[in-house]
């Protein structure tokens, strides 16, 4: 007798498909009066503000915009 072969389900097929690699991070920078401010610089300064605040959550946008303002002020 021949054995019956069970076909994989859609979920099993999806689980075996290779995933696409994550997109590469692009470095965004803004030029202010000929000086460049990178995303990384803003992130580091915003993180410092968050640390100084005692790691309290809920003010990330405030920290980010403050960091941008300060870096733009230094760049001019």
Contact map, one row per residue, 1 for C-alpha under 8 A:
1110000000000000000000000000000000000000000000000000000000000000000000000000
1111000000000000000000000000000000000000000000000000000000000000000000000000
1111100000000000000000000000000000000000000000000000000000000000000000000000
0111110000000000000000000000000000000000000000000000000000000000000000000000
0011111000000000000000000000000000000000000000000000000000000000000000000000
0001111100000000000000000000000000000000000000000000000000000000000000000000
0000111110000000000000000000000000000000000000000000000000000000000000000000
0000011111111000000000000000000000000000000000000000000000000000000000000000
0000001111111000000000000000000000000000000000000000000000000000000000000000
0000000111111100000000000000000000000000000000000000000000000000000000000000
0000000111111110000000000000000000000000000000000000000000000000000000000000
0000000111111111000000000000000000000000000000000000000000000000000000000000
0000000111111111100000000000000000000000000000000000000000000000000000000000
0000000001111111100000000000000000000000000000000000000000000000000000000000
0000000000111111100000000000000000000000000000000000000000000000000000000000
0000000000011111110000000000000000000000000000000000000000000000000000000000
0000000000001111111000000000000000000000000000000000000000000000000000000000
0000000000000001111100000000000000000000000000000000000000000000000000000000
0000000000000000111110000000000000000000000000000000000000000000000000000000
0000000000000000011111000000000000000000000000000000000000000000000000000000
0000000000000000001111100000000000000000000000000000000000000000000000000000
0000000000000000000111110000000000000000000000000000000000000000000000000000
0000000000000000000011111000000000000000000000000000000000000000000000000000
0000000000000000000001111100000000000000000000000000000000000000000000000000
0000000000000000000000111110000000000000000000000000000000000000000000000000
0000000000000000000000011111000000000000000000000000000000000000000000000000
0000000000000000000000001111100000000111000000000000000000000000000000000000
0000000000000000000000000111110000000110000000000000000000000000000000000000
0000000000000000000000000011111000011110000000000000000000000000000000000000
0000000000000000000000000001111100011100000000000000000000000000000000000000
0000000000000000000000000000111111111000000000000000000000000000000000000000
0000000000000000000000000000011111111000000000000000000000000000000000010011
0000000000000000000000000000001111100000000000000000000000000000000000000011
0000000000000000000000000000001111110000000000000000000000000000000000000000
0000000000000000000000000000001111111000000000000000000000000000000000000011
0000000000000000000000000000111101111100000000000000000000000000000000000010
0000000000000000000000000000111100111110110000000000000000000000000000110010
0000000000000000000000000011110000011111110000000000000000000000000000000000
0000000000000000000000000011100000001111111000000000000000000000000000000000
0000000000000000000000000010000000000111111100000000000000000000000000000000
0000000000000000000000000000000000001111111110000000000000000000000000000000
0000000000000000000000000000000000001111111111000000000000000001001100100000
0000000000000000000000000000000000000011111111100000000000000001001000000000
0000000000000000000000000000000000000001111111110000000000000000000000000000
0000000000000000000000000000000000000000111111111000000000000001001000000000
0000000000000000000000000000000000000000011111111100000000010011011000000000
0000000000000000000000000000000000000000001111111110000000000010000000000000
0000000000000000000000000000000000000000000111111111000000000000000000000000
0000000000000000000000000000000000000000000011111111100000000010000000000000
0000000000000000000000000000000000000000000001111111111110110010000000000000
0000000000000000000000000000000000000000000000111111111000000000000000000000
0000000000000000000000000000000000000000000000011111111000000000000000000000
0000000000000000000000000000000000000000000000001111111100000000000000000000
0000000000000000000000000000000000000000000000000111111100000000000000000000
0000000000000000000000000000000000000000000000000111111110000000000000000000
0000000000000000000000000000000000000000000000000100111111100000000000000000
0000000000000000000000000000000000000000000000000100001111110000000000000000
0000000000000000000000000000000000000000000000000000000111110000000000000000
0000000000000000000000000000000000000000000000000100000111111110000000000000
0000000000000000000000000000000000000000000001000100000011111111000000000000
0000000000000000000000000000000000000000000000000000000000111111100000000000
0000000000000000000000000000000000000000000000000000000000111111110000000000
0000000000000000000000000000000000000000000001101100000000111111111000000000
0000000000000000000000000000000000000000011011000000000000011111111100000000
0000000000000000000000000000000000000000000000000000000000001111111110000000
0000000000000000000000000000000000000000000001000000000000000111111111000000
0000000000000000000000000000000000000000011011000000000000000011111111100000
0000000000000000000000000000000000000000010000000000000000000001111111110000
0000000000000000000000000000000000000000000000000000000000000000111111111000
0000000000000000000000000000000000000000000000000000000000000000011111111100
0000000000000000000000000000000000001000010000000000000000000000001111111110
0000000000000000000000000000000100001000000000000000000000000000000111111111
0000000000000000000000000000000000000000000000000000000000000000000011111111
0000000000000000000000000000000000000000000000000000000000000000000001111111
0000000000000000000000000000000110111000000000000000000000000000000000111111
0000000000000000000000000000000110100000000000000000000000000000000000011111
